[in-house]
Amino acid sequence: MGQMLQCDIKAIDRKRNMLNINAILNKTVSEFEIDFKMVKREIGGWHPFLYEMRVDVCQFFKNRRKFFIPNLIYSFMKPFTTVNHTCPYTAGAEMGLLDYSPDEDGVISKFPVEYGQYGLQTTWYMNKVQALKLNGSVLFFK
């Protein structure tokens, strides 16, 4: 993928964290896919929950409305990311998600779920080569 400039999570308070991921591409990316799976923590570990799919990011940015669930997930991150146009992503370009803190109320309003721990597991492929695995989870509680 390239040079990782930053990858950290900072605590904001007892309930919220802020995520920063930033990298510089070392090659031009003309094919870009993200495999993602939503999971829920239950007895026995993490279990599939609702969605599992692979998204062609190049096609996604050509017409986001064709990709309902990925577009919904992207809408939460859009103000915080530089990944915002169709391919190619040129060598030397920065790709990042900066100062991102999940909007719990926004997520629950779009994905009405019961309280519990949920995760998003992603694998990123650039030019058909696995470039990054990024997994995260949130805990919704009263």
C-alpha positions as CSV (number, residue, x, y, z in Angstrom):
1,M,0.0,0.0,0.0
2,G,2.6,2.5,1.0
3,Q,4.0,4.3,4.0
4,M,1.9,4.4,7.1
5,L,2.1,7.9,8.6
6,Q,-0.3,7.4,11.5
7,C,-2.5,4.7,12.9
8,D,-3.8,5.4,16.4
9,I,-6.9,5.5,18.6
10,K,-7.1,8.3,21.2
11,A,-9.5,8.3,24.2
12,I,-11.8,11.3,24.2
13,D,-13.7,10.3,27.4
14,R,-15.0,7.1,29.0
15,K,-17.4,6.5,26.2
16,R,-15.7,7.8,23.0
17,N,-12.5,7.3,21.1
18,M,-11.0,9.1,18.1
19,L,-9.4,7.2,15.2
20,N,-6.6,8.4,13.0
21,I,-5.3,6.4,10.0
22,N,-3.1,8.1,7.4
23,A,-0.9,6.6,4.7
24,I,0.9,7.6,1.5
25,L,0.5,5.4,-1.6
26,N,3.7,4.0,-3.0
27,K,2.0,2.9,-6.3
28,T,-0.9,4.2,-8.3
29,V,-4.1,2.2,-7.5
30,S,-6.4,1.5,-10.4
31,E,-8.3,-1.4,-8.7
32,F,-9.5,-1.0,-5.2
33,E,-11.8,-3.4,-3.3
34,I,-12.8,-3.6,0.4
35,D,-14.1,-6.9,1.8
36,F,-16.2,-6.1,4.9
37,K,-18.1,-8.1,7.5
38,M,-20.3,-6.8,10.3
39,V,-20.1,-9.0,13.4
40,K,-21.6,-9.2,16.9
41,R,-19.9,-10.5,20.1
42,E,-21.9,-13.2,21.7
43,I,-21.3,-16.3,23.7
44,G,-18.5,-18.2,21.9
45,G,-16.9,-15.1,20.3
46,W,-17.6,-13.0,17.2
47,H,-20.5,-14.1,14.9
48,P,-21.6,-12.7,11.5
49,F,-24.3,-10.0,11.9
50,L,-26.4,-8.5,9.1
51,Y,-23.9,-7.9,6.3
52,E,-20.8,-9.4,4.6
53,M,-19.8,-8.2,1.2
54,R,-16.9,-7.1,-1.1
55,V,-17.2,-3.6,-2.6
56,D,-15.4,-2.4,-5.7
57,V,-14.5,1.1,-4.5
58,C,-13.8,2.4,-8.0
59,Q,-17.4,1.4,-9.0
60,F,-18.8,2.7,-5.7
61,F,-17.5,6.2,-6.3
62,K,-18.9,6.2,-9.9
63,N,-22.5,5.8,-8.5
64,R,-22.7,5.5,-4.7
65,R,-26.5,5.2,-4.8
66,K,-26.2,1.7,-6.3
67,F,-24.4,0.5,-3.1
68,F,-27.0,1.1,-0.4
69,I,-25.2,-0.4,2.7
70,P,-21.7,0.6,1.7
71,N,-23.0,4.2,1.0
72,L,-24.7,4.2,4.4
73,I,-21.5,3.2,6.2
74,Y,-19.5,5.7,4.1
75,S,-21.9,8.5,5.0
76,F,-20.7,8.2,8.7
77,M,-17.0,8.6,7.6
78,K,-17.3,11.0,4.6
79,P,-16.5,14.2,6.5
80,F,-13.3,12.6,7.9
81,T,-11.7,10.8,4.9
82,T,-9.7,11.6,1.9
83,V,-10.9,8.5,0.2
84,N,-13.6,10.3,-1.8
85,H,-13.2,9.8,-5.6
86,T,-13.1,7.0,-8.2
87,C,-9.9,5.4,-9.3
88,P,-7.1,5.9,-10.0
89,Y,-5.5,7.0,-6.7
90,T,-2.1,8.2,-7.8
91,A,1.3,7.2,-6.2
92,G,2.2,9.8,-3.6
93,A,-1.4,10.5,-2.7
94,E,-2.5,10.5,1.0
95,M,-5.3,8.2,2.0
96,G,-6.7,8.9,5.5
97,L,-9.4,8.8,8.0
98,L,-8.7,11.6,10.5
99,D,-10.3,12.6,13.8
100,Y,-13.1,10.1,13.3
101,S,-15.3,9.3,16.3
102,P,-18.3,7.1,15.6
103,D,-21.6,8.9,16.0
104,E,-23.4,6.4,18.2
105,D,-26.9,8.0,17.9
106,G,-26.4,8.3,14.1
107,V,-25.4,4.6,13.8
108,I,-28.3,3.4,16.0
109,S,-30.8,5.5,14.0
110,K,-29.7,3.8,10.8
111,F,-29.0,0.3,12.2
112,P,-31.5,-0.2,15.0
113,V,-29.8,-2.8,17.1
114,E,-30.0,-4.0,20.6
115,Y,-27.3,-3.1,23.1
116,G,-24.2,-5.1,22.8
117,Q,-20.7,-5.2,21.2
118,Y,-20.5,-5.0,17.4
119,G,-17.6,-5.0,15.0
120,L,-16.6,-4.2,11.5
121,Q,-13.9,-6.4,10.0
122,T,-12.3,-5.1,6.7
123,T,-9.7,-6.4,4.3
124,W,-8.5,-3.9,1.7
125,Y,-7.2,-5.0,-1.8
126,M,-5.3,-2.6,-4.0
127,N,-4.5,-3.8,-7.5
128,K,-5.7,-7.2,-6.5
129,V,-3.1,-7.5,-3.6
130,Q,-4.2,-7.6,0.0
131,A,-2.9,-4.3,1.4
132,L,-4.5,-3.7,4.8
133,K,-6.7,-5.4,7.4
134,L,-8.6,-3.1,9.7
135,N,-11.0,-4.2,12.4
136,G,-12.8,-2.3,15.0
137,S,-15.7,-2.6,17.4
138,V,-18.1,-0.5,19.4
139,L,-20.0,-1.2,22.5
140,F,-23.6,0.1,22.8
141,F,-24.9,0.2,26.4
142,K,-27.4,2.0,28.5
